[in-house]
Amino acid sequence: MAKLYFRYSAMNAGKSTALLQVAHNYEEQGQQVKLYTAAIDNRYGVGLITSRLGAQRSAEVFDADTSFLETVPDVACVLVDESQFLSTAQVGQLHQLAQVRGVPVICYGLRSDFRGEPFPGSAYLLALADDIEEIKNICTCGKKATMNIRVDEQGRRIREGEQVSIGGNESYRQACGRCFYAK
């Protein structure tokens, strides 16, 4: 039976690397996969899933108008990067793909934003996913990182602002709960 999987972590834990490895494993066995990433994520170019280790691959992009039930062909697996940007309806569609059409769907993304608030897509993935796994990462203090911090150009913490602001290591840091709440 196919499942909807949610693999989440704080920033810099290797989510995109893990996704690319899963795609490689399926394809090495002669199976076709469909990769998606958020259209809003243009850090390395639109429609590219890029690991900080350097691996990169083209993917279909999704935005608020994407219907996964209409666009997913007959494939062995669907892989979604930056899944925090999914709408709640899209998470429902991905769940339906797994449950009704029998296509495994593996989503990779952040659980919460720099304020500690959940992304709507992630909240619904936590509610509907059949299998949930945390990808581990560490804070600069050495404890397990579970949160994200937004920083400005000088590395100072930003505590307010829009939920979505695309950026990489220059804009975000992973943190443990203690460091997240530190002044």
LUMVEXFI-167323 format. One line per 2 residues: number of its first residue (from 0); their letters; for each residue y, z, x of N, C-alpha, C. Coordinates in nm, 3 decimals, m for minus. Example, Ala and Ser with C-alpha at 12.3 -4.5 7.8 and 13.67 -1.06 7.14 Angstrom:
<atoms>
0) AS) m0.569,0.780,1.319,m0.450,0.780,1.230,m0.330,0.780,1.320; m0.225,0.708,1.285,m0.106,0.714,1.367,0.003,0.787,1.290
</atoms>
This chain:
<atoms>
0) MA) m0.119,0.000,0.084,0.000,0.000,0.000,0.125,0.000,0.088; 0.216,m0.088,0.059,0.340,m0.097,0.136,0.431,0.020,0.100
2) KL) 0.519,0.054,0.194,0.610,0.165,0.176,0.752,0.125,0.216; 0.847,0.205,0.168,0.985,0.201,0.217,0.997,0.314,0.318
4) YF) 1.034,0.279,0.440,1.048,0.374,0.549,1.196,0.391,0.583; 1.235,0.514,0.616,1.371,0.538,0.666,1.360,0.611,0.798
6) RY) 1.408,0.546,0.904,1.412,0.603,1.038,1.559,0.629,1.069; 1.596,0.756,1.081,1.737,0.791,1.100,1.756,0.875,1.225
8) SA) 1.881,0.878,1.270,1.917,0.963,1.383,2.068,0.966,1.395; 2.114,1.047,1.490,2.254,1.044,1.531,2.274,0.919,1.617
10) MN) 2.396,0.895,1.656,2.429,0.781,1.741,2.346,0.783,1.871; 2.323,0.666,1.926,2.265,0.649,2.060,2.121,0.699,2.076
12) AG) 2.043,0.699,1.970,1.906,0.747,1.981,1.804,0.636,2.000; 1.846,0.511,1.987,1.753,0.400,2.009,1.699,0.338,1.881
14) KS) 1.773,0.348,1.772,1.727,0.291,1.645,1.709,0.140,1.654; 1.808,0.071,1.708,1.799,m0.076,1.719,1.687,m0.116,1.816
16) TA) 1.670,m0.042,1.922,1.562,m0.069,2.016,1.428,m0.056,1.946; 1.411,0.049,1.867,1.286,0.070,1.794,1.261,m0.044,1.695
18) LL) 1.366,m0.087,1.624,1.353,m0.197,1.529,1.308,m0.325,1.601; 1.371,m0.356,1.711,1.335,m0.477,1.786,1.191,m0.470,1.837
20) QV) 1.146,m0.351,1.873,1.008,m0.335,1.919,0.910,m0.358,1.804; 0.942,m0.308,1.685,0.855,m0.329,1.569,0.847,m0.478,1.537
22) AH) 0.961,m0.547,1.539,0.962,m0.692,1.514,0.872,m0.763,1.615; 0.884,m0.728,1.741,0.801,m0.788,1.846,0.653,m0.763,1.819
24) NY) 0.619,m0.642,1.782,0.478,m0.608,1.757,0.419,m0.692,1.644; 0.493,m0.707,1.533,0.445,m0.790,1.422,0.427,m0.934,1.469
26) EE) 0.528,m0.988,1.535,0.525,m1.127,1.574,0.419,m1.156,1.680; 0.392,m1.059,1.764,0.287,m1.076,1.864,0.150,m1.093,1.798
28) QG) 0.137,m1.043,1.676,0.014,m1.056,1.599,0.018,m1.178,1.506; 0.119,m1.264,1.523,0.129,m1.386,1.445,0.185,m1.367,1.305
30) QQ) 0.251,m1.253,1.281,0.306,m1.224,1.149,0.457,m1.246,1.149; 0.508,m1.291,1.035,0.651,m1.319,1.023,0.724,m1.197,0.968
32) VK) 0.840,m1.168,1.027,0.925,m1.058,0.980,1.061,m1.115,0.943; 1.134,m1.039,0.863,1.271,m1.075,0.826,1.359,m0.959,0.871
34) LY) 1.460,m0.989,0.954,1.552,m0.888,1.005,1.687,m0.902,0.937; 1.746,m0.787,0.904,1.879,m0.782,0.845,1.963,m0.680,0.921
36) TA) 2.093,m0.708,0.924,2.190,m0.611,0.974,2.316,m0.623,0.891; 2.399,m0.521,0.896,2.520,m0.518,0.815,2.623,m0.619,0.864
38) AI) 2.680,m0.696,0.772,2.784,m0.793,0.806,2.905,m0.724,0.867; 2.929,m0.599,0.829,3.045,m0.525,0.876,3.034,m0.487,1.024
40) DN) 2.912,m0.483,1.077,2.891,m0.443,1.216,2.907,m0.564,1.307; 3.024,m0.577,1.368,3.052,m0.691,1.456,3.070,m0.649,1.602
42) RY) 3.019,m0.533,1.640,3.038,m0.485,1.777,2.989,m0.584,1.881; 2.878,m0.650,1.856,2.820,m0.744,1.952,2.820,m0.887,1.899
44) GV) 2.884,m0.907,1.785,2.885,m1.036,1.716,2.819,m1.019,1.580; 2.864,m1.093,1.482,2.809,m1.083,1.347,2.668,m1.142,1.345
46) GL) 2.577,m1.072,1.280,2.440,m1.121,1.267,2.354,m1.099,1.389; 2.391,m1.002,1.471,2.311,m0.971,1.590,2.269,m0.825,1.588
48) IT) 2.142,m0.802,1.609,2.092,m0.666,1.631,2.085,m0.650,1.782; 2.158,m0.555,1.834,2.169,m0.538,1.978,2.140,m0.394,2.017
50) SR) 2.050,m0.379,2.112,2.018,m0.248,2.168,2.112,m0.221,2.284; 2.147,m0.097,2.303,2.229,m0.061,2.419,2.154,m0.086,2.550
52) LG) 2.023,m0.106,2.542,1.944,m0.140,2.661,1.957,m0.287,2.697; 2.019,m0.367,2.607,2.042,m0.507,2.638,1.965,m0.606,2.552
54) AQ) 1.858,m0.563,2.488,1.782,m0.654,2.401,1.868,m0.692,2.281; 1.858,m0.818,2.241,1.941,m0.867,2.131,1.864,m0.973,2.054
56) RS) 1.891,m0.978,1.924,1.822,m1.076,1.840,1.907,m1.108,1.718; 1.902,m1.232,1.675,1.972,m1.275,1.554,1.904,m1.217,1.431
58) AE) 1.985,m1.193,1.330,1.934,m1.140,1.203,2.019,m1.194,1.089; 1.965,m1.191,0.971,2.043,m1.220,0.852,2.140,m1.103,0.832
60) VF) 2.255,m1.130,0.773,2.347,m1.021,0.744,2.342,m0.987,0.596; 2.366,m0.860,0.568,2.381,m0.819,0.429,2.520,m0.762,0.410
62) DA) 2.572,m0.781,0.290,2.698,m0.722,0.251,2.680,m0.670,0.108; 2.788,m0.631,0.044,2.779,m0.572,m0.089,2.720,m0.668,m0.192
64) DT) 2.727,m0.798,m0.168,2.678,m0.897,m0.263,2.533,m0.940,m0.241; 2.471,m0.893,m0.134,2.334,m0.934,m0.103,2.235,m0.875,m0.201
66) SF) 2.150,m0.960,m0.254,2.038,m0.916,m0.338,1.910,m0.938,m0.259; 1.848,m0.832,m0.216,1.726,m0.844,m0.137,1.611,m0.901,m0.220
68) LE) 1.611,m0.875,m0.348,1.505,m0.930,m0.433,1.512,m1.082,m0.440; 1.631,m1.138,m0.424,1.649,m1.283,m0.429,1.638,m1.350,m0.293
70) TV) 1.663,m1.277,m0.183,1.671,m1.342,m0.052,1.552,m1.320,0.038; 1.467,m1.222,0.010,1.355,m1.194,0.100,1.239,m1.289,0.070
72) PD) 1.200,m1.370,0.169,1.087,m1.461,0.151,0.955,m1.385,0.164; 0.846,m1.456,0.159,0.713,m1.397,0.177,0.693,m1.369,0.325
74) VA) 0.705,m1.243,0.364,0.692,m1.203,0.504,0.602,m1.080,0.514; 0.561,m1.049,0.636,0.476,m0.933,0.659,0.554,m0.802,0.656
76) CV) 0.685,m0.808,0.690,0.765,m0.686,0.697,0.914,m0.721,0.696; 0.993,m0.633,0.634,1.139,m0.645,0.636,1.193,m0.530,0.720
78) LV) 1.283,m0.562,0.813,1.344,m0.462,0.901,1.495,m0.466,0.880; 1.555,m0.349,0.854,1.698,m0.341,0.824,1.765,m0.246,0.923
80) DE) 1.860,m0.300,1.001,1.939,m0.219,1.093,2.070,m0.182,1.025; 2.131,m0.073,1.068,2.257,m0.025,1.011,2.244,m0.001,0.860
82) SQ) 2.132,0.057,0.820,2.100,0.074,0.678,2.190,0.174,0.607; 2.269,0.251,0.681,2.365,0.340,0.615,2.465,0.261,0.533
84) FL) 2.483,0.133,0.565,2.579,0.049,0.493,2.521,m0.020,0.370; 2.396,0.007,0.338,2.336,m0.045,0.215,2.402,0.020,0.095
86) ST) 2.411,m0.052,m0.015,2.456,0.010,m0.140,2.337,0.082,m0.202; 2.367,0.168,m0.298,2.258,0.240,m0.365,2.167,0.141,m0.439
88) AQ) 2.225,0.036,m0.498,2.145,m0.065,m0.568,2.055,m0.139,m0.469; 2.105,m0.168,m0.349,2.024,m0.238,m0.249,1.907,m0.153,m0.203
90) VG) 1.927,m0.022,m0.190,1.816,0.065,m0.155,1.710,0.057,m0.264; 1.752,0.056,m0.389,1.657,0.040,m0.499,1.581,m0.092,m0.491
92) QL) 1.649,m0.199,m0.453,1.584,m0.329,m0.437,1.479,m0.324,m0.325; 1.513,m0.261,m0.215,1.419,m0.251,m0.103,1.298,m0.167,m0.142
94) HQ) 1.321,m0.062,m0.217,1.211,0.020,m0.267,1.120,m0.064,m0.357; 1.181,m0.145,m0.442,1.105,m0.232,m0.531,1.026,m0.337,m0.452
96) LA) 1.084,m0.391,m0.346,1.011,m0.485,m0.261,0.882,m0.423,m0.209; 0.893,m0.300,m0.164,0.775,m0.232,m0.111,0.675,m0.200,m0.221
98) QV) 0.722,m0.145,m0.330,0.632,m0.096,m0.434,0.572,m0.206,m0.521; 0.651,m0.308,m0.553,0.605,m0.410,m0.647,0.552,m0.534,m0.575
100) RG) 0.625,m0.579,m0.473,0.583,m0.700,m0.401,0.492,m0.671,m0.283; 0.479,m0.544,m0.246,0.387,m0.506,m0.139,0.434,m0.542,0.000
102) VP) 0.567,m0.548,0.020,0.624,m0.580,0.150,0.673,m0.451,0.215; 0.618,m0.411,0.329,0.672,m0.294,0.398,0.817,m0.318,0.438
104) VI) 0.902,m0.218,0.416,1.043,m0.226,0.450,1.076,m0.106,0.538; 1.127,m0.133,0.658,1.161,m0.025,0.751,1.311,m0.032,0.777
106) CY) 1.382,0.074,0.738,1.527,0.083,0.752,1.563,0.180,0.863; 1.659,0.141,0.945,1.708,0.223,1.056,1.857,0.247,1.036
108) GL) 1.899,0.373,1.046,2.041,0.399,1.029,2.080,0.543,1.053; 2.208,0.567,1.035,2.264,0.702,1.045,2.245,0.774,0.913
110) RS) 2.230,0.903,0.919,2.220,0.985,0.798,2.358,1.024,0.748; 2.447,1.059,0.840,2.579,1.108,0.800,2.688,1.053,0.891
112) DF) 2.811,1.064,0.843,2.926,1.012,0.916,2.985,1.117,1.010; 3.099,1.088,1.068,3.163,1.176,1.166,3.218,1.304,1.103
114) RG) 3.225,1.310,0.970,3.271,1.430,0.900,3.153,1.514,0.852; 3.032,1.465,0.874,2.912,1.534,0.827,2.876,1.498,0.684
116) EP) 2.940,1.397,0.628,2.913,1.355,0.491,2.812,1.241,0.491; 2.722,1.239,0.392,2.620,1.134,0.390,2.680,0.998,0.354
118) FP) 2.624,0.894,0.412,2.654,0.759,0.368,2.576,0.738,0.238; 2.632,0.670,0.139,2.560,0.648,0.013,2.423,0.581,0.033
120) GS) 2.417,0.479,0.118,2.289,0.414,0.143,2.187,0.510,0.201; 2.229,0.593,0.293,2.138,0.689,0.355,2.092,0.795,0.256
122) AY) 2.182,0.840,0.170,2.145,0.941,0.069,2.035,0.885,m0.021; 2.048,0.759,m0.061,1.946,0.700,m0.147,1.818,0.671,m0.070
124) LL) 1.828,0.635,0.057,1.708,0.619,0.137,1.633,0.751,0.150; 1.707,0.860,0.169,1.642,0.992,0.176,1.573,1.026,0.044
126) AL) 1.630,0.978,m0.067,1.572,1.007,m0.199,1.453,0.917,m0.230; 1.458,0.789,m0.192,1.355,0.693,m0.235,1.250,0.658,m0.130
128) AD) 1.280,0.678,m0.003,1.184,0.637,0.100,1.052,0.710,0.086; 0.946,0.636,0.107,0.812,0.694,0.101,0.777,0.766,0.231
130) DI) 0.846,0.730,0.338,0.820,0.788,0.469,0.954,0.801,0.541; 0.986,0.922,0.585,1.114,0.951,0.651,1.085,1.009,0.789
132) EE) 1.152,0.954,0.891,1.130,1.004,1.027,1.262,1.014,1.101; 1.283,1.125,1.166,1.400,1.142,1.251,1.367,1.091,1.391
134) IK) 1.454,1.006,1.443,1.444,0.962,1.582,1.528,1.060,1.663; 1.469,1.126,1.757,1.534,1.236,1.829,1.633,1.186,1.934
136) NI) 1.735,1.268,1.954,1.839,1.243,2.053,1.893,1.378,2.099; 1.970,1.377,2.210,2.024,1.505,2.258,2.176,1.502,2.266
138) CT) 2.233,1.619,2.248,2.377,1.643,2.261,2.410,1.659,2.410; 2.536,1.650,2.443,2.576,1.672,2.582,2.542,1.812,2.631
140) CG) 2.528,1.909,2.537,2.493,2.045,2.576,2.343,2.063,2.596; 2.264,1.961,2.563,2.120,1.967,2.583,2.039,1.997,2.458
142) KK) 2.105,2.038,2.349,2.033,2.065,2.224,2.010,1.935,2.148; 1.925,1.939,2.046,1.896,1.821,1.965,2.022,1.778,1.889
144) AT) 2.057,1.650,1.902,2.174,1.595,1.833,2.133,1.553,1.692; 2.209,1.600,1.594,2.183,1.564,1.455,2.310,1.512,1.386
146) MN) 2.423,1.519,1.453,2.553,1.485,1.394,2.622,1.379,1.480; 2.730,1.323,1.423,2.810,1.223,1.492,2.955,1.269,1.495
148) IR) 3.022,1.243,1.606,3.164,1.278,1.622,3.240,1.150,1.655; 3.353,1.128,1.589,3.441,1.014,1.620,3.545,1.063,1.720
150) VD) 3.575,0.980,1.819,3.674,1.015,1.920,3.776,0.902,1.934; 3.895,0.938,1.984,4.000,0.838,2.008,3.985,0.782,2.149
152) EQ) 4.082,0.699,2.191,4.076,0.633,2.322,4.074,0.730,2.438; 4.130,0.851,2.418,4.130,0.952,2.524,4.010,1.047,2.515
154) GR) 3.920,1.021,2.423,3.802,1.105,2.409,3.823,1.228,2.323; 3.939,1.239,2.255,3.967,1.354,2.168,3.904,1.332,2.032
156) RI) 3.853,1.438,1.977,3.785,1.431,1.848,3.881,1.396,1.735; 3.833,1.309,1.646,3.904,1.273,1.524,3.824,1.334,1.408
158) RE) 3.891,1.411,1.324,3.821,1.481,1.216,3.847,1.423,1.077; 3.945,1.333,1.066,3.978,1.275,0.936,3.989,1.125,0.949
160) GE) 3.972,1.056,0.836,3.986,0.911,0.834,3.882,0.848,0.743; 3.886,0.716,0.739,3.792,0.640,0.658,3.649,0.665,0.707
162) QV) 3.555,0.663,0.614,3.416,0.686,0.651,3.366,0.579,0.747; 3.402,0.455,0.722,3.351,0.344,0.803,3.459,0.295,0.899
164) SI) 3.428,0.304,1.026,3.508,0.248,1.134,3.409,0.207,1.241; 3.392,0.078,1.258,3.288,0.028,1.347,3.329,0.053,1.492
166) GG) 3.234,0.105,1.567,3.257,0.130,1.709,3.130,0.178,1.775; 3.129,0.175,1.904,3.013,0.218,1.981,3.042,0.344,2.059
168) NE) 2.996,0.346,2.183,3.012,0.464,2.268,3.157,0.501,2.293; 3.248,0.401,2.283,3.389,0.431,2.304,3.449,0.505,2.185
170) SY) 3.384,0.502,2.070,3.440,0.561,1.947,3.360,0.677,1.891; 3.235,0.690,1.931,3.148,0.792,1.872,3.064,0.862,1.977
172) RQ) 3.028,0.986,1.947,2.937,1.066,2.030,2.837,1.134,1.938; 2.719,1.157,1.987,2.621,1.236,1.913,2.643,1.383,1.950
174) AC) 2.609,1.472,1.858,2.632,1.615,1.882,2.529,1.699,1.807; 2.504,1.817,1.860,2.423,1.915,1.787,2.514,1.982,1.684
176) GR) 2.457,2.060,1.595,2.536,2.127,1.494,2.642,2.220,1.552; 2.608,2.293,1.656,2.702,2.386,1.718,2.824,2.313,1.775
178) CF) 2.799,2.206,1.849,2.909,2.129,1.908,2.988,2.055,1.799; 2.922,2.015,1.691,2.991,1.948,1.581,3.095,2.040,1.519
180) YA) 3.062,2.170,1.504,3.152,2.264,1.441,3.249,2.332,1.537; 3.234,2.308,1.667,3.323,2.369,1.766,3.466,2.314,1.750
182) K) 3.563,2.397,1.779,3.705,2.356,1.766,3.744,2.265,1.877
</atoms>
